[in-house]
Amino acid sequence: MELRHLRYFVAVAEERNFTRAAERLHIAQPPLSRQIQQLEEDLGVQLFERQSRPLRLTDTGRFFYTHALRVLAQTAELEAMTRRVGQIERKMQVGFVGSTLYGMLPRIIRRFRSEHSDIELSLHEMSTMDQIKALKEGRIDVGFGRIRHEDPAVRRVVLREERMIVALPVGHPLGEGRQELSLHELVGETLIIFPKAPRPSYADQVLAAFHDRALKPRRIQEVRELQIALGLVAAGEGISVVPSSVHGLKRDDVTYVELDDPNLVSPIIMSMRMLDESADLRAMQEMIYRLYEEAGIAYLPPTQE
């Protein structure tokens, strides 16, 4: 059994169709079918129920699929880390969710490039869940997101807990002379959440905040991204709960009000491969804490989750 057999098997298992799997792998269907048959013969088991349409995995096939994914992920991780340890490439691929751009991330990137000019940084906007997948596949080396997700192949560090605030259109009654608002006061408004997809995302953190307090907004509108949400708020279409770093995005048509509950927070999470202990990543993490101290921003002690 070779790694290519695992890749072929996973493609067929996920596509549930030999033709689509062959297209995904950029090979012809007959050779793919023969490779899967050879794999089953080598293992002495049946992995697919071929009489079903679409294809279904047998119980043995489902077991094999789970562990095949793990082996392929570990292989990609090993390749990526070996390149970094050997310094074949002085490059670092960085994934980030869009909302982190309104916080410290731009300053982090500028400072790291200044202090480590020999390392080429490449930035990739992607959801937290896509970051996890990209880390395991070796496509990025570090990710900055907001969603807590358990994965044995990924090490995550919660850098800080960012307070949530309310974005209101200028002149809205709730924003007149108010220093703080409660979620209870927002339930009569149209709540604009983002991003619409993929999920889970920051939108689910906002919805969970209401749900955990037995509150239900009158109406919910989902939009693709933060800027669209703020544009709709400015147009008077509703209100939005946003990370406090958005406060720095000055708009004449939107006002921001604090929320009265200190537990209403969204984490900033730095994610890395579990076994990646490269000096570059350690240097970045240490530099982030220095920047927080210089800016007087509260952060969590440097312990990994």
N, C-alpha and C positions, 0 to 999 in steps of 0.2 A: 504494500500500500504506500502510495506516494502522496505528497501534498497536493498535486494536481487532482488526484482522485477526490480529495476532500473538497477542493474548490468546485469541481464538477458536481459532486453530490449536493453541496449547499445550494448551488444555483438551481438545480432541479427541484430540490425540496422547497425553495422559496418561490419559484415560478410556478410549481405544480404542473409543469408542462415541458416536455422535452424540446419542442420547437422554440418556445420563448427562451428557455435556458440556453439553447445553442446560440441564439441571437445575442443574448447577453454576454456569452463567453467568446463570441466571434469565431465559432467553429461550426462545422456541419453537424446535422443531427445524428446521422448514422454512427460516426465515431464516438459521439457523446453517449449514445445508447450502449455501445459496446463497452465503453469505459465503466459505466455504472454496472453493467452485467458482470464485468471482470471483478469489480470491487465486491459485489455480492458473493461471487464465487470464492474470492480470497478469504472473505470473512465467514463464509458458510451460513449466511443468513439472508433473508429477504428484507429489503429496506423499504420498498414501495408496494402498495396495493395497485397493481397495474390495471386491474379491471375497472377501477373507479375513474370517473372523469368529473372534475380534475383529479390528478394524481393525489394520493394520500399516503402519508408515511405509515408504516407499521409501528407497533409499539417499540420494536427494536430500532426502527428508523428514527423515531423521535429521540430515543436515547442517544443514538449515534450523532444526530444533528446537533444536539446540545453540546456534546463534547467536541465535535468537529469545529464548531464556531470558536470554542475556547482555544483549540490548538492553532487555528488560523490567526486568531487575535494575538496569541503569544508569539507566533512566528513573526508577524508584522512588527510587534513591539520589540522583539529581539533584533530585527534588522535595523529599525530606527535607532535604538540605543547603541548598537555596535557602531553605526556610522558616526554618532555623536561622540562616543568615547574615543574612537580612533581619530576624530576630528578630520574626517575626510571632507566634510563640509562645515565651514564656520557659518552655519545658518540656523535660524530659529523661526519656526512657523508658529504664529500666534493666532488663536481663535478668540473671538469676542462676540458678545451680544450687543446689539446696537445701543441700548440704554447706558452701557458703561462708558460710552464716549462722552457723556455729559458730566462724568465724574473725573477721577484721577487718571484714567487710562491714557489719555493723550500725553499727560505729563510724565507718566511712567515710561511710555515708549520713547519720548524725547530724551529723557535722562539716561535710559539704558543705551540708546544709540550714541549718546555723548560719551558715556563711560566705557562703552565696549564697541568702539568703532570698527573693530575687526570682525564683528558678528553682523551678518546681514539678517535683518528682521523682515518678515513678510506677514502682513495682516490679512485675516480672513473673517468676514462677518458670518456667523452661523449661530444657530440656537444652541442652548446648553446640551440638549440631547445629541445634536449633530457633532458637538465638540467631543463628547464621550466616544462616539463612533470613530471620529477622525483620530483621536488619541490612540485608540486600540489598533487602528489600521496604519499608524505611523505617518499620517498626513499632516498633523500638527504636533507640536512639542509641549504646548501649554495652552490652556483655555481660561477665559474669564467669563463666568456666567452667574446666574442667580438661582438655579434650581438645584436642590439637594437630591442627588441620585446615587444610590448604592450600586457600586460595581467593583468586584474584587480586583479588576485590572487597573483601576484608577484611584489615585490618591488625591484627595481634595483638601484644601486649606481655606477655611472661612476667614477672609481678611478683615471684614467689618460687617456690621449690621446697619444698613442705611435706612433711616426713618422714611416713612411714607408721608406725603403731604397731599393736599387737595388742590387741583387746578380748576379755577372758576372763571367764567367770562367776567370781564370788568363790568362793575355795576350790579352784579348778582346780589340779591338780598343777603345771602349767607356770608358774603365777603365783606359786608359793610361794618366796619368797626370791630371785627372779630379777630382775636389773636389765635383762637383754637376752635376746632369743630370736632364733633364726634361722628362716628359712622352712622349712628342712629339718626342724626340730622340730615343724612344724605339719601336715605332710602326713598324719599319722594321724588328724587331727581332721576333723569336718564343717566346711567353710568356707562361711560365710554371706556372700554378695556382694550388692551393690546398686549402682544400681537395676536391676531386672529388664529394664526397657524405658524409653525407646528406647535402642538401641545404635548406635554405640559410646558407652561411658560409663566412669565410674570403675571399674565392675566389670571391664571389659576391661583396665584398668591393673593391677589386682590379679592377674588371671589371667595376664597377660603376665609379671609378676614371677616367678611360679612357673615358667611355661613357659621363660623365658630361662635358668633355672637347672636345667633338665631335671627339674623336680619336678612331681608330680601329686597334688593333694589326694585323700584317700580318697573323699570325697563332697562335692559342691557343692550348696548350696541357694541359689536366687535369690529375692530379696524386692524389694518395690517401693521401699523407701526406708530410709534410715539408722536412723530410730527403730525400725522394725520389726526390723531386723537386731540392734540393741542389745537389744531386748526378748527376742528369741529367744536371744541370748547369755546374758542374765540368767536365762532359764529353763533353761539348761544344754543347749540344742539344738545348740550348736556354738560356734565362735570366728569372729571377723571381723577383717579388716585394714582399718583406718580412718585418715583423716587425723589428724595429731596435734592439730589444733585441737579435735577432739571431746573431748580430755582435759578441756577446760573444762566439759563437760556432766557435772556431778557426778551419779553414781548410786551408791547403796550396794550394789547387786547386781552391779556390773561393775567389773573392775579392768583397768588398762591397763599394758602392758609395751612398752618400746622394742624396735625391731628392730635387729640388730647391723650391718646393711649401710646405710651412708650414701647409697647410690645408690637406695634404695627410697623414692622421692618421688612426689608428685603435684603438678603445677604449678598455680598460680593464674594464669589468663590473662585479661587485659583485651582485649576485641575491639572494634574500631570499623570503620566504613567506611573504605576505603583513602584516599579523597580528602577525608574530613572532618577539617579542621584547625581546627575551631571553638575559640574561647577557652575555652568551658565545659569541653570535654573535656581540654584542656591543663591547666586549673586543677584538675580532678579528679585527673588523673594525678600532678601535682606534690604535691597534698595527700596522696595515698596514700603517697608516699615519705616525707613529713614524719611521717605517723602511724606508719609502720614504725620510723622513727628514734626517735620519742618512746617507743615501746613496746619498743625494743631488739630488734626482730625483724629477722633477716637477710633481705635482699631482693637481687634481681639488679639490676645497674646499669641505668639507664633507657635501654636500647637496644631498638628494635623487632625482632621476629623477621621 
